[in-house]
Amino acid sequence: MVKDVLVAFAIGGGLCALAQLVLDLTRTNPAYVMVLFVSLGSVASGLGLYEKLAQLAGAGAVVPLPGFGHALTSGMLEGAAREGFLGLLKGGLEATSMGLTVAILFGYLFSILFNPKG
């Protein structure tokens, strides 16, 4: 158990540190870095690489942004296998709908409770 937690922490922390390095060294807009990491997770999932990382690291690989790309792509591939072309859209939405819903609801809730900047 302790080993699993340490591996998840190291891999998840490594992914986040890599994103921070990209931000610091390239002065890239944070939105571009987010899209880059989701896209990299999606490509790695499509190539069958991200599933192995997710099995090794657990939440350390699934929770950061590349994990969202992995969930989206794996959902699309499963949906396409089940329902063909229409399953591409449907599968991706089914796989990520809970995470998107929670993010929207909590974002709205915290914007009501606290004074957002901007």
N, C-alpha and C positions, 0 to 999 in steps of 0.2 A: 504494500500500500504506500509506504513512504517513498519507495523507488518510483512508483507511478506518478506520485505528486511532484517529485523532483524533476522527472523527465518532462511532464506537462509544463511545469514552470519554466524549465530551460528552453524548450522549443517555443512555447508561446512568448516568452520574454525575448527570445532571439528574433522571432518574427516582428515583434513590436520595436525592438532596437534597430532592426534593419529599416523599418519604415521611418523611424526617427532620423537615422543616418541619411536616408534619401532626402528627407525634409531639410536637414541642416546643411548638407553638402551641396545640394543643387538649388536651394532657395525656390523650390517648386511649390506651387499652390497646394495646400493640404487636400483639396478636393481632387486634384489630379493624382496625388499619391493614393488616395482611397480607391479611386477607379483603377489605378495600376495594380494594386494588391488584390482587389476583387477579380480583375481580369487574369492575373497570374494564377490565382487559386482555381479559376475556371478552366484555364488551359491545362494546368497540372492535373485537374480532375478528369478532363477529357482524355488525357494521355494515360490515365490510370495510376499516376504517381501520388496524388493527394490522398487517396484511400489508405495507402500504406503508411503515410505520415500520420493520418488521423488515427489509425489503429495503434501506432506507436505512442503518440503523444496525447491521445484522448482530447480532453477539453483544451489543452494547450494549442492544438492545431485547429480545432473546430470553432472556437469562439472568436479569434481574430478575423479580420476582414477577408483573408484568403479562404477561410472556412465558409463564408457566405457565398463566394464564387463556387466553391466545391458543392455546397448544398443546391445551388441553382442549377449547375450543370448536371449533377447526378440525378436531380429530379426531372430535368428535361430528357435525359437519356432513358430513364425508366418510363416516363410518360410516352416517349416516342416508341418504345418497345411494346407498350400496352396498346396504344391507340393510334399509332402512326403520326402523321404530320401535325395534327391538332394536339396531340399529346406533348409536343415540344413546348408549347405555351402553357398548357394546362399543368403539366408535370412540374415545371419550374415554379409556377405560382403556388401549387399545392405544397411543394417542399419548403418554401420560404415564407408562406403567408403568416404563420404564427409570429416569427421574428419581426416581420414588417409591422404587423398589427401592434405588437407590444411596443416597438420603437415609436410609432405614431402616437399611441395613447399616452405613454409616459412623457413624450415630448410635449404634448398638449397639456397634460396635467401639470408638469413643472413650469410651463410658461404661464399658467394661471396662478400657481402658488408663489412664484418668484418673479422678480422684475427682470425680464430678459434684456440683454444689451442688443441694440441694433434695431 
